[in-house]
Amino acid sequence: MGNAETTERRGVCSTETADGAQDVYSCDQREASSADHLVVMVHGIFGSPSDWKYGAEKFVQRFPNEVIVHCSEKNTSMLSLDGIDVMGERLAEEVLEVVKRSPQLKEISFVAHSLGGLMSRYAIGKLYKSPSYGESGTGESKGTIAGLKPINFITVATPHLGSSGNKQIPFLFGFTALERALGSVVHLLFRRTGTHLFLKDDEDENLPLLRRMVEDNGEYPFMSALRSFKHRVAYSNVDYDLYLDIVGWNTSSIRRISELPKWEDAIDEKYPHIVYQEFCEAHDVKTFESTKLDDSDKQEEEMIIRLSSVSWKKVDVSFNKCRFRFAAHNLIQVQDNFMHFEGADVIQHLMDHFLLE
């Protein structure tokens, strides 16, 4: 790994390379050598590999002889403003580098926070390889990602539908005029990434990138790649997602506003901040296309339709009774062990429902 520094904490080793990447694994050599499931953890906008430090350590403590966690570093800090496609390409190359130096790997999963979920959706499109002729797939798991069997694709507070109006941005309180105003200057705030998030990149009669990412096209087979995973989960904040926040409840849960469920308190005392969860079966795109599109946002409706062509488990989270509830965007990830510890039950829930094969 070149110049690398390894630290140990409670039986978990973390190797940080000169460029900032972090591989987290069991310090027991026998356990580490038998681990064949790569978990790629991806940070959000302005993030860093350390954003997933808590989650990565917990994963290895829970599955010491089964997983190796790689915390991505190719799109840190200001690099996260270069555009979803550029970041996705970088992430794909990073994953290939990890796989190359770890020949024992057989399975792969992604756990991505915020913008990292969109980076990951782009990256898997590049990394996807369809099944060889005569190879039979079972269920929805078909093809490989970076040559590995795709298992879990998990997003945490990710703006799957972008941030273009329709009450997608919590701090604008649903005022259409404010949403339009922000959309007109967003490239000044978030540069190329902002134009992608606000679907402002439709020059030369091309569809916006996020719209193109919900189908297989001349760029990459985005939906075939997403469909290849055995298990897809979308964690969403139902309220107080107010940090830099271009992430509303419906965009992170891939729902129409009319479909947002009613929720009250925790549904399980083991997970005090999980307030609702459901499994959504895959739907036939043609069935949806035959219905009248929602006039409020045709692009958003088309993204919902196509993303719903694969099954999703949707998990809704509320930190409305927490001391730092206004930091829900970071609490749901436990970005900081001290400040965001109240989100630990969400990480526990994620691990309890994580498929190993």
Residue pairs with C-beta under 8 A, 6 or more apart in sequence:
1 15
1 17
1 23
1 101
2 17
2 18
3 17
3 18
4 15
4 16
4 17
4 18
5 15
5 16
6 13
6 14
6 15
6 16
7 13
7 14
7 16
8 14
8 27
9 57
10 57
10 61
11 26
11 27
11 28
11 61
11 64
12 24
12 25
12 26
12 27
12 57
12 60
12 61
13 24
13 25
13 26
13 27
13 32
14 22
14 23
14 24
14 53
14 56
14 57
15 22
15 23
15 24
15 25
16 22
16 49
19 73
20 48
20 49
20 73
20 76
21 49
21 70
21 71
21 72
21 73
21 94
22 49
22 50
22 53
22 56
22 70
22 71
22 73
23 68
23 69
23 70
23 71
23 98
24 56
24 57
24 59
24 60
24 68
24 69
24 70
24 71
25 32
25 35
25 60
25 67
25 68
25 69
26 32
26 35
26 60
26 64
26 65
28 64
28 65
30 65
31 64
31 65
32 64
32 65
32 68
33 104
34 65
34 66
34 104
35 63
35 64
35 65
35 66
35 67
35 68
35 104
36 66
36 104
36 105
36 106
36 107
37 63
37 66
37 67
37 68
37 105
37 106
37 107
37 108
37 109
37 151
37 356
37 357
38 67
38 68
38 70
38 95
38 98
38 99
38 102
38 105
38 107
38 108
38 109
38 148
39 56
39 59
39 67
39 68
39 69
39 70
39 108
39 109
39 110
39 111
40 69
40 70
40 72
40 91
40 95
40 98
40 108
40 109
40 110
40 111
40 120
41 52
41 55
41 56
41 69
41 70
41 71
41 72
41 110
41 111
41 112
42 52
42 72
42 75
42 91
42 110
42 111
42 112
42 113
42 116
42 117
42 119
42 120
43 49
43 51
43 52
43 71
43 72
43 75
43 76
43 113
43 114
43 116
44 51
44 80
44 113
44 114
44 115
44 116
44 157
45 80
45 81
45 114
45 115
45 190
45 193
45 244
46 77
46 78
46 80
46 244
47 75
47 76
47 77
47 80
47 113
47 114
47 115
47 116
48 73
48 76
48 77
49 71
49 72
49 73
49 76
50 71
51 71
51 113
51 333
51 335
52 69
52 71
52 111
52 113
52 333
53 71
53 337
54 334
54 335
54 337
54 344
54 347
55 111
55 333
55 334
55 347
55 350
56 69
56 71
58 347
58 348
58 351
59 67
59 69
59 351
59 354
60 67
60 68
60 69
62 351
63 351
63 354
63 356
66 356
67 356
68 102
68 105
70 94
70 95
70 98
72 91
72 94
72 116
73 94
74 87
74 90
74 91
74 93
74 94
75 82
75 87
75 90
75 91
75 116
75 119
79 87
79 90
80 87
80 115
80 193
81 190
81 191
81 192
81 193
81 194
82 191
82 192
82 193
83 191
83 192
83 193
83 195
83 196
83 209
84 115
84 118
84 119
84 122
84 193
84 196
84 197
84 209
84 210
84 213
85 122
85 196
85 209
86 192
87 119
87 122
87 193
88 118
88 119
88 120
88 121
88 122
88 123
88 125
88 126
89 122
89 123
89 126
91 119
91 120
91 122
91 123
92 122
92 123
92 124
92 126
92 127
92 146
95 108
95 123
95 127
95 146
96 127
96 146
99 105
99 108
99 146
99 147
99 148
105 148
106 148
106 149
107 148
107 149
107 150
107 151
107 356
107 357
108 145
108 146
108 148
108 149
108 150
108 151
109 150
109 151
109 152
109 153
109 154
109 229
109 354
109 355
110 120
110 124
110 152
110 153
110 154
111 152
111 154
111 156
111 350
112 119
112 120
112 154
112 155
112 156
112 158
113 155
113 156
113 157
113 158
113 332
113 333
113 335
114 156
114 157
114 158
114 159
114 247
114 329
115 158
115 159
115 193
115 197
116 155
116 158
117 155
117 156
117 158
117 159
117 160
118 158
118 159
118 160
118 196
118 210
118 213
120 153
120 155
121 160
121 213
121 222
121 225
121 226
122 213
122 220
122 222
124 145
124 150
124 153
124 222
124 225
124 226
124 228
125 213
125 219
125 220
125 221
125 222
125 225
126 220
127 145
127 146
127 225
128 143
128 144
128 145
128 220
128 221
128 224
128 225
128 228
129 143
129 144
129 145
129 147
130 142
130 143
130 221
130 224
131 137
131 142
131 143
137 143
139 230
140 227
140 228
140 229
140 230
140 282
140 310
140 311
141 149
141 150
141 151
141 228
141 229
141 230
142 224
142 227
142 228
143 150
143 224
143 225
143 228
144 150
144 228
145 225
145 228
145 229
149 357
150 225
150 228
150 229
150 230
151 229
151 230
151 231
151 355
151 356
151 357
152 229
152 230
152 231
152 232
152 233
152 354
152 355
153 226
153 229
153 231
153 232
153 233
154 231
154 232
154 233
154 234
154 235
154 350
154 354
155 233
155 234
155 235
155 252
156 235
156 332
156 333
156 346
156 350
157 235
157 236
157 237
157 241
157 247
157 252
157 329
157 332
157 333
158 234
158 247
158 252
159 168
159 197
159 246
159 247
159 248
159 251
159 252
160 234
160 251
160 252
160 254
160 303
160 307
161 168
161 210
161 250
161 251
161 254
161 300
161 303
161 304
162 168
162 196
162 197
162 198
162 199
162 208
162 210
162 251
162 299
162 300
162 303
163 169
163 197
163 198
163 246
163 247
163 248
163 251
164 179
164 183
164 197
164 198
164 199
164 200
164 297
164 299
164 300
165 176
165 179
165 180
165 183
165 297
166 179
166 250
166 257
166 296
166 297
166 300
167 174
167 179
167 248
167 250
167 257
168 179
168 246
168 247
168 248
168 250
168 251
169 179
169 182
169 245
169 246
169 247
169 248
170 239
170 240
170 241
170 242
170 245
170 247
170 248
171 242
171 245
172 178
172 179
172 182
182 189
182 198
183 198
183 200
186 194
186 195
186 197
186 198
186 200
187 194
187 195
187 200
188 194
190 197
190 246
192 201
194 200
195 201
196 208
196 209
196 210
197 210
197 246
199 208
199 210
199 211
199 299
200 208
201 208
201 209
202 208
206 212
208 299
210 303
211 299
211 302
211 303
212 219
212 222
213 222
214 222
214 223
214 302
214 303
214 306
214 307
215 222
215 223
215 306
216 222
216 223
216 224
223 306
223 309
223 310
226 232
226 307
226 310
227 309
227 310
230 355
231 313
231 355
232 310
232 311
232 312
232 313
233 312
233 313
233 314
233 315
233 350
233 353
234 252
234 253
234 254
234 312
234 313
234 314
234 315
235 252
235 315
235 316
235 317
235 332
235 346
235 350
236 249
236 252
236 253
236 314
236 315
236 316
236 317
237 247
237 249
237 252
237 317
237 318
237 319
237 328
237 329
237 332
238 249
238 260
238 263
238 275
238 276
238 316
238 317
238 318
239 249
239 318
239 319
239 320
239 325
239 328
240 318
240 319
240 320
240 325
240 326
240 328
241 247
241 248
241 249
241 252
241 328
241 329
242 326
242 327
242 328
242 329
243 326
243 327
243 328
243 329
243 330
244 329
245 329
247 329
249 255
249 260
249 316
250 256
250 257
250 259
250 260
253 260
253 314
253 316
254 304
254 307
254 308
254 312
254 314
255 304
255 314
256 294
256 301
256 304
261 276
261 278
261 316
263 275
263 276
263 316
263 318
264 275
265 275
266 272
266 273
266 274
266 275
267 274
267 275
267 276
267 277
268 274
270 345
270 348
271 345
271 346
271 348
271 349
272 345
273 317
273 318
273 319
273 322
273 342
273 343
273 345
273 346
274 315
274 316
274 317
274 345
274 346
274 349
275 316
275 317
275 318
276 315
276 316
277 313
277 314
277 315
277 316
278 313
278 314
279 311
279 312
279 313
279 314
280 308
280 311
280 312
280 313
280 314
281 311
282 308
282 309
282 310
282 311
283 305
283 308
283 309
284 309
285 305
285 306
285 309
288 305
288 308
289 305
293 301
293 302
294 300
294 301
313 353
315 349
317 328
317 332
317 346
319 325
319 328
319 331
319 332
319 342
319 343
322 328
322 331
322 342
323 342
324 331
324 339
324 340
324 342
325 331
327 339
327 340
330 336
330 339
330 340
330 343
331 340
331 342
331 343
331 346
332 343
332 346
333 340
333 343
333 346
334 340
334 341
334 343
334 344
334 346
334 347
